[in-house]
């Protein structure tokens, strides 16, 4: 029985890329531009976790309060509520919540970002014992996130620009506007530069998700889809060449290794499904060019029949599985003869 369990586990690992999410993601976005596919694929779902002992009455009250908030003011946010037992010795705190271990004091409420593609959590901020009313309001929305939600469906992308605090501050601003202007002229949808103050308290959540400090060089992040931020470029890394490369990715075909899910992180943003269908497509799935009417809505992505590439990959993994089975069978036979 032990050998059988090992066999099943091994086959699961071998065949999961074919039978699981990778296949679905590849087939789901084939034929669409990366930017358009960002309005149909899954979003990163972040974690708001109440941490305390399992029988902590105060923690249960906080959980119920936050649960009600997510059904009302926090509705449509890409955030889910968790409850973690600080005495759970089997919990992987780093993997699940981006923490080195259980918090030393409880109850405490922790906001953690979560990268779906990497299956990795990272710490954002905490409140002890719970977020106040104004904290929840800041978590639910902000002026810039409201602007992103309002404009991103009709834009190819936004270039979120934060000036630096060093002597090089402002030196790349002209480059950003040049790139935005040139792409707006050659594509049916515009690219726009949006400036964010580095110490804007109303946008503290966005700034926390950027992973950039309160001081340092200026940085810029490409924003597209349902509030997806590409990893920020900072200081000398902000060049016309690199920005153009990122724009090229957005107009390129969505594929296994270049899907929206792999290009950054979705910041907490309220989003209605109706906003997906209202978004203007960069190009329809049936076109092989990027020229199109700006009034065409984004087409829903439908799974297509398996491609030849998927067939080859499936065959390869299946063959690998058969080899594993053969090795285990021979090992069993050899062991029985030895006994």
C-alpha beads as a LAMMPS data file, in Angstrom:
LAMMPS data file: protein, C-alpha beads

339 atoms
338 bonds

1 atom types
1 bond types

-500.0 500.0 xlo xhi
-500.0 500.0 ylo yhi
-500.0 500.0 zlo zhi

Masses

1 110.0

Atoms # bond

1 1 1 0.000 0.000 0.000
2 1 1 2.866 2.377 0.778
3 1 1 4.364 1.765 -2.665
4 1 1 0.986 2.368 -4.295
5 1 1 0.574 5.665 -2.454
6 1 1 4.058 6.727 -3.552
7 1 1 3.185 5.761 -7.114
8 1 1 -0.016 7.808 -7.132
9 1 1 1.750 10.800 -5.600
10 1 1 4.541 10.642 -8.185
11 1 1 2.088 10.416 -11.082
12 1 1 0.138 13.361 -9.710
13 1 1 3.273 15.506 -9.716
14 1 1 4.258 14.374 -13.208
15 1 1 0.877 14.811 -14.850
16 1 1 -0.396 17.892 -12.998
17 1 1 1.026 20.399 -15.523
18 1 1 -0.996 18.676 -18.222
19 1 1 -4.206 17.987 -16.339
20 1 1 -4.220 21.075 -14.148
21 1 1 -4.064 24.827 -14.391
22 1 1 -1.340 25.177 -17.028
23 1 1 -3.431 23.506 -19.699
24 1 1 -6.465 25.607 -18.835
25 1 1 -4.506 28.852 -18.853
26 1 1 -2.830 28.141 -22.188
27 1 1 -5.986 27.118 -23.973
28 1 1 -8.085 29.828 -22.331
29 1 1 -6.054 32.751 -23.653
30 1 1 -4.726 31.474 -26.979
31 1 1 -5.571 33.899 -29.782
32 1 1 -6.069 36.916 -27.504
33 1 1 -3.714 39.798 -26.854
34 1 1 -2.160 39.667 -23.405
35 1 1 -3.797 42.964 -22.488
36 1 1 -7.268 41.687 -23.526
37 1 1 -6.796 38.344 -21.758
38 1 1 -6.255 40.238 -18.511
39 1 1 -9.997 40.961 -18.462
40 1 1 -10.950 37.289 -18.549
41 1 1 -8.408 35.291 -16.561
42 1 1 -8.228 34.775 -12.783
43 1 1 -7.098 37.532 -10.419
44 1 1 -4.682 37.283 -7.505
45 1 1 -6.768 36.877 -4.333
46 1 1 -5.144 38.428 -1.277
47 1 1 -5.630 37.413 2.357
48 1 1 -7.016 39.264 5.336
49 1 1 -6.334 36.999 8.297
50 1 1 -7.423 37.127 11.925
51 1 1 -4.702 35.417 13.963
52 1 1 -5.308 34.171 17.504
53 1 1 -5.835 31.007 19.520
54 1 1 -8.602 28.793 18.228
55 1 1 -10.860 29.523 21.216
56 1 1 -10.221 33.280 21.339
57 1 1 -13.666 34.919 21.662
58 1 1 -12.400 38.378 20.678
59 1 1 -10.858 36.981 17.497
60 1 1 -14.168 35.310 16.619
61 1 1 -15.926 38.659 16.997
62 1 1 -13.361 40.379 14.750
63 1 1 -13.722 37.644 12.147
64 1 1 -17.508 38.024 12.080
65 1 1 -17.176 41.802 11.773
66 1 1 -14.759 41.530 8.834
67 1 1 -16.930 38.876 7.242
68 1 1 -19.874 41.305 7.283
69 1 1 -17.635 44.080 5.910
70 1 1 -16.537 41.943 2.954
71 1 1 -20.202 41.335 2.119
72 1 1 -20.951 45.084 2.103
73 1 1 -18.305 47.811 1.773
74 1 1 -15.598 45.311 0.803
75 1 1 -17.749 43.522 -1.754
76 1 1 -16.069 42.726 -5.090
77 1 1 -12.562 43.162 -3.676
78 1 1 -10.064 40.444 -4.562
79 1 1 -9.567 39.705 -0.860
80 1 1 -10.598 36.638 1.115
81 1 1 -10.916 36.291 4.874
82 1 1 -8.840 33.768 6.846
83 1 1 -8.681 32.657 10.490
84 1 1 -5.325 31.269 11.681
85 1 1 -4.647 29.469 14.954
86 1 1 -1.416 30.839 16.486
87 1 1 -0.891 27.497 18.249
88 1 1 -0.996 25.462 15.043
89 1 1 2.479 23.916 14.863
90 1 1 1.889 22.505 11.385
91 1 1 0.964 25.798 9.727
92 1 1 3.536 27.098 7.242
93 1 1 3.355 30.778 8.197
94 1 1 5.845 31.920 5.575
95 1 1 4.098 30.209 2.691
96 1 1 0.544 31.055 3.722
97 1 1 0.988 34.567 5.135
98 1 1 4.522 35.750 4.408
99 1 1 5.438 35.717 8.118
100 1 1 8.431 34.006 9.770
101 1 1 6.117 32.516 12.391
102 1 1 3.049 33.083 14.538
103 1 1 2.642 36.659 15.818
104 1 1 3.952 37.136 19.390
105 1 1 0.720 38.829 20.496
106 1 1 -2.874 38.138 19.552
107 1 1 -5.473 38.691 18.408
108 1 1 -4.048 40.513 15.404
109 1 1 -5.365 41.094 11.891
110 1 1 -2.847 40.807 9.047
111 1 1 -3.156 41.739 5.370
112 1 1 -1.047 39.559 3.097
113 1 1 -0.599 39.770 -0.636
114 1 1 -0.696 36.526 -2.591
115 1 1 0.991 35.740 -5.904
116 1 1 -1.124 33.040 -7.512
117 1 1 1.447 32.097 -10.152
118 1 1 4.171 31.563 -7.538
119 1 1 1.815 30.307 -4.812
120 1 1 3.552 32.668 -2.432
121 1 1 2.238 35.088 0.178
122 1 1 3.939 38.289 1.309
123 1 1 3.274 40.586 4.246
124 1 1 1.646 44.005 3.698
125 1 1 0.471 45.391 7.065
126 1 1 -1.202 44.517 10.363
127 1 1 -3.641 45.937 12.911
128 1 1 -3.898 45.021 16.569
129 1 1 -6.400 43.766 17.267
130 1 1 -8.348 44.838 14.128
131 1 1 -8.519 47.546 11.462
132 1 1 -10.463 50.657 12.456
133 1 1 -13.283 52.074 10.357
134 1 1 -10.942 54.413 8.489
135 1 1 -8.506 51.549 7.861
136 1 1 -11.250 49.490 6.244
137 1 1 -12.283 52.480 4.132
138 1 1 -8.688 52.824 2.878
139 1 1 -8.559 49.095 2.191
140 1 1 -11.807 49.164 0.230
141 1 1 -10.898 51.978 -2.159
142 1 1 -8.800 55.066 -2.879
143 1 1 -8.858 57.905 -5.426
144 1 1 -6.217 56.313 -7.662
145 1 1 -7.754 52.850 -7.554
146 1 1 -11.114 54.409 -8.438
147 1 1 -9.447 56.103 -11.417
148 1 1 -7.839 52.845 -12.522
149 1 1 -11.205 51.118 -12.312
150 1 1 -12.857 53.908 -14.306
151 1 1 -10.260 54.274 -17.070
152 1 1 -8.374 51.017 -17.518
153 1 1 -11.057 49.352 -19.643
154 1 1 -10.616 51.949 -22.392
155 1 1 -6.807 52.197 -22.152
156 1 1 -4.079 49.909 -23.390
157 1 1 -2.206 50.612 -20.133
158 1 1 -1.415 53.228 -17.517
159 1 1 2.140 54.138 -16.559
160 1 1 2.067 54.730 -12.816
161 1 1 4.893 57.136 -12.056
162 1 1 6.347 57.972 -8.632
163 1 1 9.100 60.594 -8.390
164 1 1 12.254 59.812 -6.476
165 1 1 13.715 61.506 -3.452
166 1 1 17.304 61.562 -4.759
167 1 1 19.132 63.978 -7.049
168 1 1 17.894 62.105 -10.137
169 1 1 14.239 62.814 -9.349
170 1 1 12.180 63.679 -12.420
171 1 1 14.842 62.775 -14.991
172 1 1 12.801 59.999 -16.626
173 1 1 9.458 61.791 -16.762
174 1 1 10.021 62.948 -20.344
175 1 1 10.811 59.360 -21.385
176 1 1 7.539 58.109 -19.926
177 1 1 5.475 60.708 -21.776
178 1 1 7.346 59.972 -25.031
179 1 1 6.649 56.247 -24.766
180 1 1 2.999 56.867 -23.865
181 1 1 2.539 59.288 -26.769
182 1 1 4.146 57.007 -29.372
183 1 1 2.146 53.937 -28.336
184 1 1 -1.076 55.942 -28.222
185 1 1 -0.431 57.020 -31.821
186 1 1 0.240 53.552 -33.213
187 1 1 -2.351 51.568 -31.233
188 1 1 -6.146 51.994 -31.139
189 1 1 -6.093 52.377 -27.343
190 1 1 -4.145 55.030 -25.469
191 1 1 -1.323 54.732 -22.958
192 1 1 -1.379 57.381 -20.243
193 1 1 1.059 58.509 -17.567
194 1 1 -0.451 58.799 -14.072
195 1 1 1.623 60.394 -11.318
196 1 1 1.386 59.275 -7.700
197 1 1 2.840 61.150 -4.745
198 1 1 5.283 58.959 -2.862
199 1 1 3.892 59.815 0.564
200 1 1 0.195 59.931 -0.358
201 1 1 -1.488 58.408 2.707
202 1 1 -4.690 57.738 0.750
203 1 1 -2.688 55.472 -1.563
204 1 1 -0.620 53.731 1.107
205 1 1 -2.014 50.345 0.067
206 1 1 -0.911 50.745 -3.562
207 1 1 2.488 51.944 -2.426
208 1 1 2.833 48.932 -0.119
209 1 1 2.058 46.538 -2.982
210 1 1 4.729 48.211 -5.131
211 1 1 7.405 47.010 -2.671
212 1 1 9.178 50.364 -3.053
213 1 1 10.303 52.254 0.034
214 1 1 9.226 55.730 1.189
215 1 1 12.513 57.107 -0.175
216 1 1 14.768 56.204 -3.050
217 1 1 14.879 56.491 -6.839
218 1 1 11.830 57.225 -8.945
219 1 1 9.893 54.249 -10.219
220 1 1 7.220 53.374 -12.749
221 1 1 4.860 50.408 -13.037
222 1 1 2.810 49.391 -16.076
223 1 1 -0.827 48.894 -15.041
224 1 1 -3.308 46.982 -17.199
225 1 1 -6.334 44.689 -16.987
226 1 1 -8.152 44.592 -13.662
227 1 1 -5.456 46.575 -11.869
228 1 1 -2.504 44.305 -12.606
229 1 1 0.848 45.904 -11.844
230 1 1 3.950 44.749 -13.669
231 1 1 7.041 44.710 -11.391
232 1 1 8.133 48.358 -11.035
233 1 1 11.155 49.704 -12.887
234 1 1 13.307 51.964 -10.720
235 1 1 16.069 54.502 -11.358
236 1 1 18.385 53.624 -14.223
237 1 1 16.204 50.658 -15.192
238 1 1 13.570 53.079 -16.524
239 1 1 14.539 53.284 -20.179
240 1 1 12.643 53.733 -23.403
241 1 1 13.824 50.319 -24.569
242 1 1 12.549 48.449 -21.525
243 1 1 9.212 50.278 -21.512
244 1 1 8.719 49.507 -25.192
245 1 1 9.456 45.854 -24.484
246 1 1 6.728 45.814 -21.840
247 1 1 4.269 47.422 -24.260
248 1 1 5.169 44.787 -26.860
249 1 1 4.272 42.101 -24.338
250 1 1 0.811 43.600 -23.866
251 1 1 -0.008 43.588 -27.580
252 1 1 1.495 40.122 -28.084
253 1 1 -0.367 36.828 -28.044
254 1 1 -1.274 35.363 -24.687
255 1 1 0.488 32.017 -24.162
256 1 1 1.611 29.594 -21.460
257 1 1 4.752 31.489 -20.490
258 1 1 3.308 34.929 -21.223
259 1 1 -0.108 35.098 -19.624
260 1 1 -1.410 38.043 -17.555
261 1 1 -1.126 35.932 -14.412
262 1 1 2.646 35.674 -14.895
263 1 1 3.285 39.369 -15.536
264 1 1 2.699 40.948 -12.139
265 1 1 0.207 41.201 -9.325
266 1 1 -3.415 42.330 -9.142
267 1 1 -3.707 45.009 -6.466
268 1 1 -6.840 45.007 -4.274
269 1 1 -9.479 46.552 -6.518
270 1 1 -13.269 46.389 -6.590
271 1 1 -14.308 44.899 -9.891
272 1 1 -17.679 43.960 -11.373
273 1 1 -18.007 41.263 -14.041
274 1 1 -19.934 43.765 -16.164
275 1 1 -16.748 45.825 -16.405
276 1 1 -15.052 42.939 -18.237
277 1 1 -17.643 42.900 -21.011
278 1 1 -17.636 46.716 -21.174
279 1 1 -13.849 46.862 -21.645
280 1 1 -12.679 47.810 -25.136
281 1 1 -10.579 45.120 -26.797
282 1 1 -7.180 45.960 -28.218
283 1 1 -7.859 43.489 -31.010
284 1 1 -10.485 40.808 -31.588
285 1 1 -9.438 37.186 -31.269
286 1 1 -10.172 36.559 -34.945
287 1 1 -7.704 39.226 -36.108
288 1 1 -3.995 38.631 -36.644
289 1 1 -3.233 42.362 -36.538
290 1 1 -3.590 44.974 -33.843
291 1 1 -5.738 47.393 -35.879
292 1 1 -9.413 47.356 -34.945
293 1 1 -12.453 49.430 -34.037
294 1 1 -12.171 50.898 -30.552
295 1 1 -15.875 50.175 -29.979
296 1 1 -15.515 46.412 -30.064
297 1 1 -16.067 44.908 -26.579
298 1 1 -13.731 42.275 -25.185
299 1 1 -14.848 38.857 -26.374
300 1 1 -15.238 36.179 -23.705
301 1 1 -12.424 33.659 -23.974
302 1 1 -13.643 30.164 -24.763
303 1 1 -11.529 27.043 -24.434
304 1 1 -10.445 25.743 -27.832
305 1 1 -9.635 22.151 -28.903
306 1 1 -6.187 21.008 -27.754
307 1 1 -3.324 22.387 -29.831
308 1 1 -0.496 20.296 -31.259
309 1 1 1.883 21.720 -28.654
310 1 1 -0.359 20.483 -25.868
311 1 1 -0.487 17.079 -27.558
312 1 1 3.301 16.837 -27.597
313 1 1 3.597 17.946 -23.970
314 1 1 0.878 15.514 -22.903
315 1 1 2.621 12.669 -24.724
316 1 1 5.935 13.521 -23.100
317 1 1 4.513 13.569 -19.576
318 1 1 2.521 10.401 -20.173
319 1 1 5.654 8.622 -21.367
320 1 1 7.457 9.826 -18.264
321 1 1 4.666 8.445 -16.106
322 1 1 4.919 5.050 -17.787
323 1 1 8.661 4.975 -17.178
324 1 1 8.081 5.641 -13.473
325 1 1 5.516 2.825 -13.335
326 1 1 7.935 0.415 -15.019
327 1 1 10.749 1.288 -12.608
328 1 1 8.507 0.781 -9.560
329 1 1 7.166 -2.540 -10.892
330 1 1 10.700 -3.851 -11.503
331 1 1 11.705 -2.673 -8.021
332 1 1 8.808 -4.606 -6.468
333 1 1 9.669 -7.770 -8.425
334 1 1 13.358 -7.501 -7.528
335 1 1 12.555 -6.973 -3.854
336 1 1 10.267 -10.023 -3.740
337 1 1 12.949 -12.197 -5.343
338 1 1 15.509 -10.924 -2.842
339 1 1 13.198 -11.862 0.053

Bonds

1 1 1 2
2 1 2 3
3 1 3 4
4 1 4 5
5 1 5 6
6 1 6 7
7 1 7 8
8 1 8 9
9 1 9 10
10 1 10 11
11 1 11 12
12 1 12 13
13 1 13 14
14 1 14 15
15 1 15 16
16 1 16 17
17 1 17 18
18 1 18 19
19 1 19 20
20 1 20 21
21 1 21 22
22 1 22 23
23 1 23 24
24 1 24 25
25 1 25 26
26 1 26 27
27 1 27 28
28 1 28 29
29 1 29 30
30 1 30 31
31 1 31 32
32 1 32 33
33 1 33 34
34 1 34 35
35 1 35 36
36 1 36 37
37 1 37 38
38 1 38 39
39 1 39 40
40 1 40 41
41 1 41 42
42 1 42 43
43 1 43 44
44 1 44 45
45 1 45 46
46 1 46 47
47 1 47 48
48 1 48 49
49 1 49 50
50 1 50 51
51 1 51 52
52 1 52 53
53 1 53 54
54 1 54 55
55 1 55 56
56 1 56 57
57 1 57 58
58 1 58 59
59 1 59 60
60 1 60 61
61 1 61 62
62 1 62 63
63 1 63 64
64 1 64 65
65 1 65 66
66 1 66 67
67 1 67 68
68 1 68 69
69 1 69 70
70 1 70 71
71 1 71 72
72 1 72 73
73 1 73 74
74 1 74 75
75 1 75 76
76 1 76 77
77 1 77 78
78 1 78 79
79 1 79 80
80 1 80 81
81 1 81 82
82 1 82 83
83 1 83 84
84 1 84 85
85 1 85 86
86 1 86 87
87 1 87 88
88 1 88 89
89 1 89 90
90 1 90 91
91 1 91 92
92 1 92 93
93 1 93 94
94 1 94 95
95 1 95 96
96 1 96 97
97 1 97 98
98 1 98 99
99 1 99 100
100 1 100 101
101 1 101 102
102 1 102 103
103 1 103 104
104 1 104 105
105 1 105 106
106 1 106 107
107 1 107 108
108 1 108 109
109 1 109 110
110 1 110 111
111 1 111 112
112 1 112 113
113 1 113 114
114 1 114 115
115 1 115 116
116 1 116 117
117 1 117 118
118 1 118 119
119 1 119 120
120 1 120 121
121 1 121 122
122 1 122 123
123 1 123 124
124 1 124 125
125 1 125 126
126 1 126 127
127 1 127 128
128 1 128 129
129 1 129 130
130 1 130 131
131 1 131 132
132 1 132 133
133 1 133 134
134 1 134 135
135 1 135 136
136 1 136 137
137 1 137 138
138 1 138 139
139 1 139 140
140 1 140 141
141 1 141 142
142 1 142 143
143 1 143 144
144 1 144 145
145 1 145 146
146 1 146 147
147 1 147 148
148 1 148 149
149 1 149 150
150 1 150 151
151 1 151 152
152 1 152 153
153 1 153 154
154 1 154 155
155 1 155 156
156 1 156 157
157 1 157 158
158 1 158 159
159 1 159 160
160 1 160 161
161 1 161 162
162 1 162 163
163 1 163 164
164 1 164 165
165 1 165 166
166 1 166 167
167 1 167 168
168 1 168 169
169 1 169 170
170 1 170 171
171 1 171 172
172 1 172 173
173 1 173 174
174 1 174 175
175 1 175 176
176 1 176 177
177 1 177 178
178 1 178 179
179 1 179 180
180 1 180 181
181 1 181 182
182 1 182 183
183 1 183 184
184 1 184 185
185 1 185 186
186 1 186 187
187 1 187 188
188 1 188 189
189 1 189 190
190 1 190 191
191 1 191 192
192 1 192 193
193 1 193 194
194 1 194 195
195 1 195 196
196 1 196 197
197 1 197 198
198 1 198 199
199 1 199 200
200 1 200 201
201 1 201 202
202 1 202 203
203 1 203 204
204 1 204 205
205 1 205 206
206 1 206 207
207 1 207 208
208 1 208 209
209 1 209 210
210 1 210 211
211 1 211 212
212 1 212 213
213 1 213 214
214 1 214 215
215 1 215 216
216 1 216 217
217 1 217 218
218 1 218 219
219 1 219 220
220 1 220 221
221 1 221 222
222 1 222 223
223 1 223 224
224 1 224 225
225 1 225 226
226 1 226 227
227 1 227 228
228 1 228 229
229 1 229 230
230 1 230 231
231 1 231 232
232 1 232 233
233 1 233 234
234 1 234 235
235 1 235 236
236 1 236 237
237 1 237 238
238 1 238 239
239 1 239 240
240 1 240 241
241 1 241 242
242 1 242 243
243 1 243 244
244 1 244 245
245 1 245 246
246 1 246 247
247 1 247 248
248 1 248 249
249 1 249 250
250 1 250 251
251 1 251 252
252 1 252 253
253 1 253 254
254 1 254 255
255 1 255 256
256 1 256 257
257 1 257 258
258 1 258 259
259 1 259 260
260 1 260 261
261 1 261 262
262 1 262 263
263 1 263 264
264 1 264 265
265 1 265 266
266 1 266 267
267 1 267 268
268 1 268 269
269 1 269 270
270 1 270 271
271 1 271 272
272 1 272 273
273 1 273 274
274 1 274 275
275 1 275 276
276 1 276 277
277 1 277 278
278 1 278 279
279 1 279 280
280 1 280 281
281 1 281 282
282 1 282 283
283 1 283 284
284 1 284 285
285 1 285 286
286 1 286 287
287 1 287 288
288 1 288 289
289 1 289 290
290 1 290 291
291 1 291 292
292 1 292 293
293 1 293 294
294 1 294 295
295 1 295 296
296 1 296 297
297 1 297 298
298 1 298 299
299 1 299 300
300 1 300 301
301 1 301 302
302 1 302 303
303 1 303 304
304 1 304 305
305 1 305 306
306 1 306 307
307 1 307 308
308 1 308 309
309 1 309 310
310 1 310 311
311 1 311 312
312 1 312 313
313 1 313 314
314 1 314 315
315 1 315 316
316 1 316 317
317 1 317 318
318 1 318 319
319 1 319 320
320 1 320 321
321 1 321 322
322 1 322 323
323 1 323 324
324 1 324 325
325 1 325 326
326 1 326 327
327 1 327 328
328 1 328 329
329 1 329 330
330 1 330 331
331 1 331 332
332 1 332 333
333 1 333 334
334 1 334 335
335 1 335 336
336 1 336 337
337 1 337 338
338 1 338 339
